[in-house]
Amino acid sequence: MKKYLFSLFITVIGLLLVSSIFYPGWYTAHDGIFHIYRTEEALSMLKAGQFPLRWAGNFDQGFGIPLFTFIYPLPYYITSVFSYFVSSIIAVKILTVIAYLSGGLGIYTLFKKSGPTISVFLALIYLMTPYQFLNIFVRGALGEILALGIMPWVLVSFNHLLSTKKLSWYHPIPLFLLLISHNFLGILFGVFLLGYTLCQKSSVKPLIFSLLLSLGLAAFFLVPMIGEKNLLYSASHPDLNFRFDQHFVYFKQLLYSKWDYWYSVPGPDDGMSFQLGIIQLFLALVGTTYIIFNSKRTPSQIFLIVAYFGSVFLMLSKSFYIWKYINILQSIQFPWRFLFMPAILTPLLIYPLLQVLKDKKWFKFLLVILLLLNFANIRNYRRPMKILDLTEYTDLYRLYLNKTSTTFRSEILPKWGVENERYKSEDILVNSGNMIIELQVVKPLKIDITINNKPDESEGKVTILRNYFPGWVAKMDGKTIIKLEPTKEGMIYLYPEIGVHTYQISIKNTSLERIANLLSLGAIFGLIYLWQKNKKN
């Protein structure tokens, strides 16, 4: 009964902390409007029969972009389901609250064996980390919000596997969900978990196997996201991306940063707050000191210290040469994204000391004081920085609708495209030849046309006004594959055969995406095998 009461307590406190999400009116964070667009597009593409999500056919003025191949898909699978019943903005808000509370309940579950006092305290410390509120009320970073809600459950699964020494079908699932919640945080936390695994004295084999299964389940997203990155316009024009060297954090910003609504800019006067949290930093330092001077310290505890201070170091400009020579880090763009590591590691670092002190008479009083000080530190953080009325929200919604799904249009544009924005008034253009075209079906994911191509001196050529991508295929009369090529403007060239023929042009999975889907399917069969094996035992 106590367990459920404390779970309810954490839920209530968490709701109080983020209750301002449901202020009357529409609040906006930096990327808030884009998550609403993506939610609506995900629902539209799922209704059109696309699974897994890859192509966003309505974006870029209807030319389409491979959005869900390169942008973390899990938040939009979830919000698209919610938006079937409520508005897309309410769907995004619901997921935000669920993810936030999930993180607190995950930390509580992780430490519940130590008793309700410690587990509730650590859960609230995690919930009151300043970076949580920065993501919710300023950045609107839905993927990171969800990732922070899943990370504690990855550790719960990890600890359960470590204690049972037996791999069950459900152990790989939290990490799999994390890997498709955010491009960078999922992979970075996976790397951390691998290092943490190698520090264990036992159960290393089932832990590694669990990691591999998680990667296999997420392969449908990870493999194309990494392997097809060179097919994006931004890959050959890195100057269009955010530069990592302009977004290092000054050490004083980690101690104190003014709570504001503006953007990350070079220099010490950012418009964002990058606080570690005064109490969180104090707990991490005290916990680190205790571990270092404790003769019973373990390799995994030392690894936690290295991971904590290593992530802090990577946020500072002194780590420039590490970023410069490790190209994969540069894709993260913002070094301060590593704030997620101190957030999740602080409870782990202070836990051993709390265990030692829990029988002291003054222990609970100390925890209450720390929570009150922490609450005072975030007193201004628990609210949106800007509220839009219906008219302002409608104007903002219409401003970017179907134009872009990210800050820069070119970020997810296929490499054959042009940087300048284009507008589409039709779907087919006849470039040369003598032909009559009859449109049969025109949808975001497919175009069916009948072409009467009469013999002519010039070769017949048609432009399909969609962004070219290797996933586009054309079938003539339902069986013959017709070659497609990109135009100079990044559209699709079709060369019709002489005579009357029907052509079905549709977006499919590329060869690499099909391989990735098979890897994920194989991992699903692996889970089914484990489920059957666990059932027999």
C-alpha positions as CSV (number, residue, x, y, z in Angstrom):
1,M,0.0,0.0,0.0
2,K,2.9,2.4,0.8
3,K,4.3,1.9,-2.6
4,Y,1.2,3.1,-4.3
5,L,0.7,6.0,-1.9
6,F,4.2,7.3,-2.7
7,S,3.7,6.7,-6.4
8,L,0.6,8.9,-6.1
9,F,2.6,11.5,-4.1
10,I,5.2,11.8,-6.8
11,T,2.5,12.1,-9.4
12,V,0.8,14.9,-7.6
13,I,4.0,16.8,-6.9
14,G,5.0,16.3,-10.5
15,L,1.7,17.6,-11.7
16,L,2.1,20.7,-9.5
17,L,5.6,21.3,-10.9
18,V,4.4,21.2,-14.5
19,S,0.7,22.3,-14.1
20,S,1.4,25.5,-15.9
21,I,1.7,23.5,-19.2
22,F,-2.1,23.6,-19.2
23,Y,-2.5,27.3,-18.7
24,P,-5.4,28.8,-20.6
25,G,-4.4,29.6,-24.1
26,W,-1.6,28.2,-26.2
27,Y,1.9,28.5,-24.9
28,T,4.8,28.3,-27.3
29,A,8.3,27.1,-26.8
30,H,11.0,27.4,-29.5
31,D,10.1,24.2,-31.3
32,G,6.5,23.8,-30.0
33,I,4.8,24.6,-33.4
34,F,7.0,22.1,-35.2
35,H,6.0,19.3,-32.9
36,I,2.4,20.1,-33.7
37,Y,3.1,20.0,-37.4
38,R,4.9,16.7,-37.1
39,T,2.1,15.2,-35.0
40,E,-0.4,16.1,-37.7
41,E,1.8,14.8,-40.4
42,A,2.6,11.6,-38.6
43,L,-1.2,10.9,-38.3
44,S,-1.7,11.8,-41.9
45,M,1.1,9.4,-43.1
46,L,-0.1,6.6,-40.9
47,K,-3.6,6.9,-42.2
48,A,-2.1,6.8,-45.7
49,G,-0.7,3.4,-44.8
50,Q,3.0,4.3,-44.3
51,F,4.6,2.2,-41.6
52,P,7.2,2.6,-40.3
53,L,7.1,6.4,-40.7
54,R,9.6,7.7,-43.3
55,W,8.3,10.3,-45.7
56,A,6.4,13.5,-44.8
57,G,4.5,14.1,-48.0
58,N,2.8,17.4,-47.1
59,F,5.9,19.2,-46.0
60,D,8.1,21.5,-48.1
61,Q,5.0,22.9,-49.8
62,G,3.9,19.4,-50.8
63,F,7.2,18.4,-52.4
64,G,7.8,16.1,-49.4
65,I,10.8,15.3,-47.3
66,P,12.2,12.2,-45.5
67,L,11.5,13.7,-42.1
68,F,10.8,10.6,-40.0
69,T,13.9,8.8,-41.5
70,F,16.1,11.4,-39.8
71,I,14.0,12.8,-36.9
72,Y,13.3,10.7,-33.8
73,P,9.9,9.0,-34.5
74,L,8.6,7.7,-31.1
75,P,7.1,11.0,-29.9
76,Y,5.1,11.3,-33.0
77,Y,3.8,7.7,-33.0
78,I,2.5,8.5,-29.6
79,T,1.1,12.0,-30.2
80,S,-0.5,11.0,-33.5
81,V,-2.5,8.4,-31.6
82,F,-3.5,11.0,-29.0
83,S,-4.4,13.5,-31.8
84,Y,-6.9,11.1,-33.2
85,F,-9.0,11.9,-30.2
86,V,-7.9,15.4,-29.2
87,S,-6.3,18.4,-30.9
88,S,-2.6,18.1,-31.8
89,I,-1.5,20.7,-29.3
90,I,-3.3,18.9,-26.5
91,A,-1.7,15.7,-27.7
92,V,1.8,17.3,-27.4
93,K,1.0,18.6,-23.9
94,I,-0.3,15.2,-22.8
95,L,2.9,13.5,-23.9
96,T,5.0,16.2,-22.2
97,V,3.3,15.6,-18.8
98,I,3.4,11.8,-19.2
99,A,7.1,11.8,-20.1
100,Y,7.9,14.2,-17.2
101,L,6.0,12.1,-14.6
102,S,7.4,8.9,-16.1
103,G,11.0,10.0,-15.3
104,G,10.1,10.7,-11.7
105,L,8.3,7.4,-11.2
106,G,11.2,5.7,-12.9
107,I,13.7,7.1,-10.4
108,Y,11.4,6.2,-7.6
109,T,11.2,2.6,-8.8
110,L,14.9,2.4,-9.3
111,F,15.6,3.2,-5.6
112,K,12.4,1.9,-4.0
113,K,14.2,-1.0,-2.2
114,S,16.0,1.6,-0.1
115,G,12.6,2.8,1.3
116,P,10.1,5.5,0.4
117,T,12.1,8.4,2.0
118,I,15.2,8.1,-0.2
119,S,13.3,7.0,-3.3
120,V,10.8,9.9,-3.2
121,F,13.6,12.4,-2.4
122,L,15.7,11.3,-5.4
123,A,12.6,11.2,-7.7
124,L,11.8,14.8,-6.7
125,I,15.5,15.9,-7.2
126,Y,15.3,14.5,-10.7
127,L,12.0,16.1,-11.4
128,M,13.3,19.5,-10.2
129,T,16.4,19.5,-12.4
130,P,16.5,22.9,-14.2
131,Y,17.2,21.2,-17.6
132,Q,13.8,19.5,-17.4
133,F,12.0,22.8,-17.3
134,L,14.3,24.3,-19.9
135,N,13.2,21.6,-22.3
136,I,9.6,21.9,-21.4
137,F,9.0,25.7,-21.2
138,V,11.7,27.2,-23.4
139,R,13.1,24.8,-25.9
140,G,10.0,22.7,-26.4
141,A,12.4,19.7,-27.0
142,L,9.8,16.9,-27.1
143,G,12.3,14.2,-28.0
144,E,14.6,15.1,-25.1
145,I,11.6,15.4,-22.7
146,L,10.5,11.9,-23.6
147,A,14.1,10.6,-23.4
148,L,14.5,11.9,-19.9
149,G,11.2,10.2,-19.0
150,I,12.5,6.8,-20.3
151,M,16.2,6.9,-19.1
152,P,15.3,5.9,-15.5
153,W,13.4,2.9,-16.8
154,V,16.4,1.8,-18.8
155,L,18.3,1.8,-15.5
156,V,15.5,-0.1,-13.8
157,S,15.6,-2.7,-16.5
158,F,19.4,-2.8,-16.3
159,N,19.4,-3.3,-12.5
160,H,16.7,-6.0,-12.7
161,L,18.7,-8.0,-15.2
162,L,21.8,-7.5,-13.1
163,S,20.0,-8.9,-10.0
164,T,18.2,-11.8,-11.7
165,K,21.2,-12.7,-14.1
166,K,18.5,-13.9,-16.5
167,L,17.5,-12.1,-19.7
168,S,13.8,-11.7,-20.2
169,W,11.9,-10.5,-23.3
170,Y,11.1,-7.1,-21.7
171,H,14.6,-6.1,-20.6
172,P,15.7,-4.6,-24.0
173,I,12.5,-2.6,-24.5
174,P,13.2,0.6,-22.4
175,L,16.6,1.2,-24.2
176,F,14.9,0.5,-27.6
177,L,12.3,3.1,-26.8
178,L,15.0,5.5,-25.7
179,L,16.9,5.0,-28.9
180,I,13.9,6.1,-31.0
181,S,13.0,8.9,-28.7
182,H,15.9,11.2,-29.6
183,N,18.7,10.9,-32.2
184,F,21.5,11.9,-29.9
185,L,20.5,11.3,-26.3
186,G,19.5,7.7,-27.0
187,I,22.8,6.8,-28.6
188,L,24.9,8.7,-26.0
189,F,23.1,7.0,-23.2
190,G,23.5,3.7,-24.9
191,V,27.3,4.3,-25.0
192,F,27.2,5.2,-21.3
193,L,25.2,2.0,-20.6
194,L,27.8,-0.1,-22.5
195,G,30.6,1.4,-20.3
196,Y,28.5,0.8,-17.2
197,T,27.9,-2.8,-18.3
198,L,31.6,-3.5,-18.8
199,C,32.3,-2.3,-15.2
200,Q,30.1,-5.0,-13.8
201,K,31.6,-8.1,-12.2
202,S,28.8,-10.5,-13.3
203,S,26.0,-10.8,-15.8
204,V,28.0,-9.0,-18.5
205,K,26.9,-11.5,-21.2
206,P,23.1,-11.1,-20.8
207,L,23.6,-7.3,-20.4
208,I,25.5,-7.1,-23.7
209,F,22.9,-9.4,-25.4
210,S,20.1,-7.1,-24.1
211,L,22.0,-4.1,-25.6
212,L,22.3,-5.8,-28.9
213,L,18.6,-6.6,-29.0
214,S,17.7,-3.0,-28.2
215,L,19.9,-1.9,-31.1
216,G,18.2,-4.5,-33.3
217,L,14.7,-3.3,-32.4
218,A,15.7,0.3,-33.1
219,A,17.6,-0.6,-36.4
220,F,14.6,0.4,-38.6
221,F,15.4,4.0,-37.4
222,L,19.1,4.1,-36.5
223,V,20.5,2.4,-39.6
224,P,18.9,4.8,-42.2
225,M,19.3,7.8,-39.9
226,I,23.1,7.2,-39.9
227,G,23.6,5.4,-43.2
228,E,21.5,7.7,-45.4
229,K,22.7,11.0,-43.8
230,N,24.8,11.7,-46.9
231,L,21.5,11.9,-48.9
232,L,20.6,15.2,-47.2
233,Y,21.4,18.7,-48.5
234,S,22.8,19.7,-45.1
235,A,25.4,16.9,-45.2
236,S,27.2,18.6,-48.1
237,H,26.5,22.1,-46.7
238,P,27.6,22.0,-43.1
239,D,27.6,25.8,-42.9
240,L,23.8,25.6,-42.8
241,N,23.9,23.6,-39.5
242,F,24.5,25.0,-36.0
243,R,28.2,25.2,-35.2
244,F,29.2,23.3,-32.1
245,D,32.0,25.8,-31.3
246,Q,29.5,28.6,-30.9
247,H,27.5,26.9,-28.2
248,F,29.9,25.9,-25.5
249,V,28.9,26.7,-21.9
250,Y,30.8,29.0,-19.6
251,F,31.4,27.4,-16.3
252,K,29.6,30.2,-14.4
253,Q,26.5,29.4,-16.5
254,L,26.5,25.9,-15.0
255,L,26.3,27.5,-11.6
256,Y,23.8,30.2,-12.4
257,S,22.1,31.3,-15.6
258,K,19.2,33.7,-15.8
259,W,15.9,32.1,-16.6
260,D,14.9,33.5,-20.0
261,Y,13.1,32.6,-23.2
262,W,15.7,33.5,-25.9
263,Y,18.1,31.3,-27.9
264,S,21.5,29.9,-27.5
265,V,24.1,32.3,-28.8
266,P,27.9,32.5,-28.7
267,G,29.4,34.0,-25.6
268,P,28.4,34.2,-21.9
269,D,25.1,36.0,-22.4
270,D,22.9,33.2,-23.7
271,G,19.2,33.6,-23.6
272,M,18.9,30.2,-22.0
273,S,19.6,28.8,-18.6
274,F,22.2,26.0,-18.4
275,Q,22.2,25.5,-14.7
276,L,23.1,22.1,-13.3
277,G,21.0,23.1,-10.3
278,I,22.6,24.3,-7.1
279,I,21.3,21.4,-5.0
280,Q,21.9,18.9,-7.8
281,L,25.5,20.0,-8.1
282,F,25.9,20.0,-4.3
283,L,24.6,16.4,-4.1
284,A,26.8,15.2,-7.0
285,L,29.9,16.7,-5.4
286,V,29.1,15.3,-1.9
287,G,28.3,11.9,-3.4
288,T,31.5,11.9,-5.5
289,T,33.6,12.8,-2.4
290,Y,32.0,10.0,-0.4
291,I,32.6,7.4,-3.1
292,I,36.2,8.4,-3.6
293,F,37.1,8.1,0.1
294,N,35.0,4.9,0.6
295,S,37.2,1.8,0.6
296,K,34.3,-0.3,-0.6
297,R,33.8,1.7,-3.8
298,T,33.1,-0.3,-6.9
299,P,34.4,0.1,-10.5
300,S,30.8,1.0,-11.6
301,Q,30.7,3.9,-9.1
302,I,34.0,5.2,-10.4
303,F,32.6,5.0,-13.9
304,L,29.6,7.1,-12.8
305,I,32.0,9.8,-11.5
306,V,34.0,9.8,-14.8
307,A,30.8,10.0,-16.8
308,Y,29.4,12.9,-14.7
309,F,32.5,15.1,-14.9
310,G,33.3,14.0,-18.4
311,S,30.0,15.2,-19.6
312,V,30.5,18.5,-17.8
313,F,33.9,18.9,-19.4
314,L,32.4,18.2,-22.9
315,M,30.1,21.2,-22.4
316,L,33.1,23.6,-21.8
317,S,35.2,25.2,-24.5
318,K,38.3,23.4,-23.1
319,S,37.0,20.3,-24.8
320,F,37.1,22.0,-28.3
321,Y,39.8,19.6,-29.7
322,I,37.7,16.6,-28.6
323,W,34.8,17.9,-30.6
324,K,37.0,18.9,-33.5
325,Y,38.5,15.5,-34.1
326,I,35.5,13.3,-33.2
327,N,33.2,14.1,-36.1
328,I,30.2,12.2,-34.7
329,L,30.1,14.6,-31.7
330,Q,29.7,17.6,-34.1
331,S,26.3,16.3,-35.2
332,I,25.0,17.0,-31.7
333,Q,25.5,20.7,-32.5
334,F,25.0,22.0,-29.0
335,P,27.5,20.8,-26.3
336,W,25.1,21.9,-23.6
337,R,22.9,18.9,-24.6
338,F,25.1,16.9,-22.3
339,L,23.2,18.4,-19.4
340,F,21.0,15.3,-19.5
341,M,23.9,13.2,-18.1
342,P,24.3,15.2,-14.8
343,A,20.5,15.1,-14.5
344,I,20.3,11.3,-14.6
345,L,23.6,10.7,-12.8
346,T,23.1,12.9,-9.7
347,P,20.7,10.5,-8.0
348,L,23.1,7.6,-8.7
349,L,26.1,9.4,-7.2
350,I,24.4,10.5,-4.0
351,Y,22.5,7.3,-3.3
352,P,25.4,5.4,-1.5
353,L,25.8,8.2,1.0
354,L,22.0,8.5,1.6
355,Q,22.0,4.8,2.4
356,V,24.6,5.3,5.1
357,L,22.8,8.3,6.6
358,K,19.2,7.1,6.4
359,D,19.0,5.9,10.1
360,K,20.1,9.3,11.5
361,K,17.4,11.2,13.4
362,W,18.0,14.3,11.4
363,F,18.0,12.6,8.0
364,K,14.5,13.4,7.0
365,F,14.8,17.0,8.2
366,L,17.9,17.4,6.0
367,L,16.1,16.0,2.9
368,V,13.2,18.4,3.5
369,I,15.6,21.4,3.7
370,L,17.4,20.3,0.5
371,L,14.1,20.0,-1.3
372,L,12.9,23.4,-0.1
373,L,16.2,25.0,-1.3
374,N,15.9,23.2,-4.6
375,F,12.3,24.4,-5.0
376,A,13.5,28.0,-4.3
377,N,16.2,27.6,-7.0
378,I,13.6,26.7,-9.7
379,R,10.8,29.0,-8.4
380,N,10.7,30.9,-11.7
381,Y,11.3,27.9,-13.9
382,R,7.8,26.3,-13.6
383,R,6.0,28.4,-16.1
384,P,5.9,29.0,-19.9
385,M,7.8,32.2,-20.8
386,K,5.2,33.2,-23.4
387,I,1.5,32.7,-23.8
388,L,-0.3,33.0,-27.1
389,D,-4.0,33.8,-27.5
390,L,-6.0,32.0,-30.2
391,T,-5.4,34.7,-32.8
392,E,-1.6,34.8,-32.2
393,Y,-1.4,31.0,-32.3
394,T,-3.5,30.8,-35.5
395,D,-1.2,33.3,-37.2
396,L,1.9,31.4,-36.1
397,Y,0.4,28.1,-37.2
398,R,-0.4,29.4,-40.7
399,L,3.0,31.1,-41.0
400,Y,5.0,27.8,-41.2
401,L,2.2,25.3,-42.2
402,N,3.6,22.7,-44.7
403,K,6.7,24.8,-45.2
404,T,9.2,23.4,-42.8
405,S,9.4,21.0,-39.9
406,T,12.6,22.3,-38.4
407,T,14.4,25.6,-37.8
408,F,16.0,25.5,-41.3
409,R,14.1,24.1,-44.3
410,S,17.4,22.7,-45.7
411,E,18.1,20.6,-42.7
412,I,16.0,17.6,-43.9
413,L,15.9,18.5,-47.6
414,P,17.2,15.8,-49.9
415,K,20.7,16.6,-51.4
416,W,19.3,17.0,-54.9
417,G,17.1,19.9,-53.8
418,V,17.7,23.7,-54.0
419,E,18.1,25.9,-51.0
420,N,15.6,28.5,-52.1
421,E,12.0,27.8,-51.1
422,R,9.7,26.7,-53.9
423,Y,5.9,26.8,-54.4
424,K,3.9,24.1,-56.2
425,S,0.8,24.9,-58.2
426,E,0.7,21.5,-60.1
427,D,1.9,18.0,-59.8
428,I,3.2,17.1,-63.3
429,L,5.1,19.1,-65.9
430,V,5.7,18.0,-69.6
431,N,9.3,18.9,-70.4
432,S,9.4,17.5,-74.0
433,G,7.6,15.2,-76.3
434,N,4.0,14.9,-77.7
435,M,1.8,13.4,-75.0
436,I,-1.5,13.7,-73.2
437,I,-1.5,13.1,-69.4
438,E,-4.5,12.1,-67.3
439,L,-4.1,12.3,-63.6
440,Q,-5.7,9.3,-61.8
441,V,-4.6,9.6,-58.2
442,V,-2.6,12.4,-56.6
443,K,-1.7,11.9,-53.0
444,P,1.3,12.8,-50.8
445,L,2.8,9.3,-51.1
446,K,1.8,8.3,-54.6
447,I,0.8,9.6,-58.0
448,D,-1.0,7.5,-60.6
449,I,-1.1,8.8,-64.1
450,T,-2.1,7.6,-67.6
451,I,0.2,9.0,-70.4
452,N,-0.5,8.8,-74.1
453,N,3.0,9.3,-75.4
454,K,2.9,9.8,-79.2
455,P,6.0,9.4,-81.4
456,D,7.8,12.6,-81.7
457,E,11.3,13.9,-82.7
458,S,12.2,14.8,-79.1
459,E,12.4,12.3,-76.3
460,G,9.4,12.3,-74.1
461,K,10.2,13.6,-70.6
462,V,8.0,14.4,-67.6
463,T,8.8,16.1,-64.3
464,I,7.0,14.8,-61.2
465,L,6.9,17.7,-58.8
466,R,8.1,15.9,-55.7
467,N,11.5,16.0,-54.0
468,Y,13.7,13.3,-55.5
469,F,14.8,10.6,-53.1
470,P,16.0,7.0,-53.8
471,G,12.8,5.7,-52.2
472,W,10.7,6.9,-55.2
473,V,9.8,4.1,-57.6
474,A,7.7,4.0,-60.8
475,K,5.9,1.0,-62.2
476,M,4.4,1.0,-65.7
477,D,1.1,-0.9,-66.1
478,G,1.6,-2.3,-62.6
479,K,4.6,-4.5,-63.4
480,T,7.6,-2.9,-65.3
481,I,9.9,-0.8,-63.2
482,I,10.7,2.5,-64.9
483,K,14.0,4.4,-64.0
484,L,13.6,7.7,-62.2
485,E,16.2,10.5,-62.2
486,P,16.6,13.8,-60.3
487,T,16.2,17.0,-62.2
488,K,18.6,20.0,-61.6
489,E,16.1,21.4,-59.2
490,G,15.8,18.1,-57.3
491,M,12.5,17.0,-58.7
492,I,11.8,13.6,-60.4
493,Y,12.3,12.9,-64.1
494,L,10.1,10.2,-65.7
495,Y,10.7,9.0,-69.2
496,P,7.4,7.5,-70.5
497,E,7.4,4.7,-73.1
498,I,5.7,5.3,-76.5
499,G,2.0,4.5,-76.4
500,V,-0.7,4.6,-73.7
501,H,0.5,3.4,-70.3
502,T,-0.4,3.8,-66.7
503,Y,2.4,4.8,-64.3
504,Q,2.3,4.4,-60.5
505,I,4.9,6.6,-58.8
506,S,5.2,6.0,-55.1
507,I,7.6,6.4,-52.2
508,K,8.9,3.1,-50.8
509,N,11.6,2.0,-48.5
510,T,15.1,2.3,-49.9
511,S,17.4,-0.8,-50.0
512,L,19.1,0.2,-46.8
513,E,15.7,0.9,-45.1
514,R,14.5,-2.6,-46.1
515,I,17.6,-4.1,-44.5
516,A,17.0,-2.1,-41.4
517,N,13.4,-3.2,-41.2
518,L,14.5,-6.9,-41.5
519,L,17.0,-6.3,-38.6
520,S,14.2,-5.0,-36.4
521,L,11.9,-7.8,-37.5
522,G,14.7,-10.3,-36.5
523,A,15.0,-8.6,-33.1
524,I,11.2,-8.9,-32.6
525,F,11.5,-12.7,-33.3
526,G,14.4,-12.7,-30.7
527,L,12.0,-11.2,-28.1
528,I,9.3,-13.8,-29.0
529,Y,11.9,-16.6,-28.6
530,L,12.9,-15.1,-25.1
531,W,9.2,-14.9,-24.2
532,Q,8.6,-18.5,-25.0
533,K,11.8,-19.6,-23.2
534,N,10.8,-17.5,-20.1
535,K,7.4,-19.0,-20.2
536,K,8.7,-22.6,-20.2
537,N,11.0,-21.9,-17.3
